[in-house]
Structure formats: structure tokens, C-alpha cells
Amino acid sequence: MLVAFRHAQVFMSEQFGDGVYTGATVSASITATPRLTPEQVRESWWWKLTALAFAECFASVLAGAILAGIWEWDKNRNGVPDHLEQPVGAGVQPGK
């Protein structure tokens, strides 16, 4: 049990350090990146958003056409295409 505990300690110290923190200061040059203005953001994104808007419109028109075709294909929802069904009384001539 003690060996497994020691192994876990070694693993943790290798992964996360010894846990001993000194008060040493680290000097690093941090440069602030300039913030973009709203106009610059719009300039960089307008073509992407416009393309996505056109793609969304095209997809909705295409999906609507597909759904309209499916709904017209089987109006009475019996699983048989309407153009293959014979209307009720189709083989009977009136008056004969």
C-alpha cells in the first residue's frame, strides 16, 4: 500500500510540480493587442455572414420544395402514390 502511495506522489509531482511555490517574480513582456472596432469586425465578417444567409435561404427553399413534393405525393396518407391509385368508381360508366 505504501508503494502505491509513493508511486502516486511521484506521478503527481512529475505532472503538477512539487507544489512548492516561491514568491519569485517572473518578468515577461506582455504586449497588449489592439482591440478591433465594431466597423473592423463587420468588415472582416460581412462576407461570411452574407454567404451563410444565402446558404440558409437556399436550404430552406430546397427543403420546402422537397416537403411539398412529399405531401403532394400521398395526400390521403395510405402509402400508395396518388398517381397510381384509381379513383373510387373509376371502372364504372354512369348510366350503363
C-alpha positions as CSV (number, residue, x, y, z in Angstrom):
1,M,0.0,0.0,0.0
2,L,2.8,2.3,0.8
3,V,4.5,1.6,-2.5
4,A,1.3,2.6,-4.4
5,F,1.0,5.8,-2.4
6,R,4.7,6.7,-3.1
7,H,4.1,6.0,-6.8
8,A,1.1,8.3,-6.8
9,Q,3.2,11.0,-5.2
10,V,5.9,10.7,-7.8
11,F,3.4,10.8,-10.6
12,M,1.7,13.9,-9.2
13,S,5.0,15.7,-8.6
14,E,6.0,14.9,-12.2
15,Q,2.7,16.1,-13.6
16,F,1.9,19.1,-11.5
17,G,5.2,20.1,-9.8
18,D,6.1,19.8,-6.2
19,G,3.5,22.2,-5.0
20,V,6.2,24.5,-3.5
21,Y,5.7,28.0,-4.7
22,T,8.3,30.7,-4.1
23,G,7.5,34.3,-4.1
24,A,9.8,34.9,-7.1
25,T,8.5,37.3,-9.7
26,V,8.5,36.5,-13.3
27,S,9.3,39.3,-15.7
28,A,7.7,38.8,-19.0
29,S,6.9,41.4,-21.6
30,I,3.2,41.4,-22.1
31,T,2.1,43.3,-25.1
32,A,-1.5,44.4,-25.3
33,T,-3.1,43.5,-28.6
34,P,-5.1,46.4,-30.0
35,R,-8.9,45.9,-29.8
36,L,-10.8,45.9,-33.1
37,T,-13.5,48.5,-33.6
38,P,-17.0,47.3,-34.5
39,E,-16.5,48.6,-38.0
40,Q,-13.4,46.4,-38.4
41,V,-15.2,43.4,-37.1
42,R,-18.1,44.0,-39.6
43,E,-15.6,44.4,-42.5
44,S,-14.0,41.0,-41.7
45,W,-17.2,39.1,-41.1
46,W,-19.7,40.6,-43.6
47,W,-18.9,38.2,-46.5
48,K,-19.0,35.1,-44.3
49,L,-22.4,36.1,-42.7
50,T,-23.8,37.0,-46.1
51,A,-22.8,33.7,-47.6
52,L,-24.3,31.9,-44.6
53,A,-27.6,33.9,-45.1
54,F,-27.8,32.9,-48.8
55,A,-27.0,29.3,-48.0
56,E,-29.7,29.2,-45.3
57,C,-32.3,30.7,-47.7
58,F,-31.3,28.2,-50.4
59,A,-31.6,25.3,-48.0
60,S,-35.0,26.4,-46.7
61,V,-36.3,26.8,-50.2
62,L,-35.0,23.4,-51.2
63,A,-36.3,21.7,-48.1
64,G,-39.7,23.4,-48.6
65,A,-39.8,22.1,-52.2
66,I,-39.0,18.6,-51.1
67,L,-41.6,18.6,-48.4
68,A,-44.2,20.0,-50.8
69,G,-43.4,17.2,-53.2
70,I,-43.7,14.6,-50.5
71,W,-47.0,15.9,-49.2
72,E,-48.4,16.1,-52.8
73,W,-47.2,12.6,-53.5
74,D,-49.6,10.9,-50.9
75,K,-52.4,13.3,-49.9
76,N,-54.5,10.6,-48.3
77,R,-51.6,9.0,-46.4
78,N,-52.3,5.4,-47.3
79,G,-48.7,4.7,-48.5
80,V,-49.7,4.4,-52.2
81,P,-48.7,7.2,-54.5
82,D,-51.8,9.2,-55.6
83,H,-50.9,8.9,-59.3
84,L,-51.0,5.1,-59.1
85,E,-54.4,5.0,-57.3
86,Q,-57.6,4.6,-59.2
87,P,-60.4,6.9,-58.0
88,V,-63.4,5.3,-56.4
89,G,-65.8,4.1,-59.1
90,A,-63.3,4.6,-61.9
91,G,-64.2,1.4,-63.8
92,V,-67.9,2.1,-63.7
93,Q,-69.5,4.1,-66.5
94,P,-72.5,6.2,-65.4
95,G,-75.8,5.1,-67.0
96,K,-74.8,1.6,-68.0
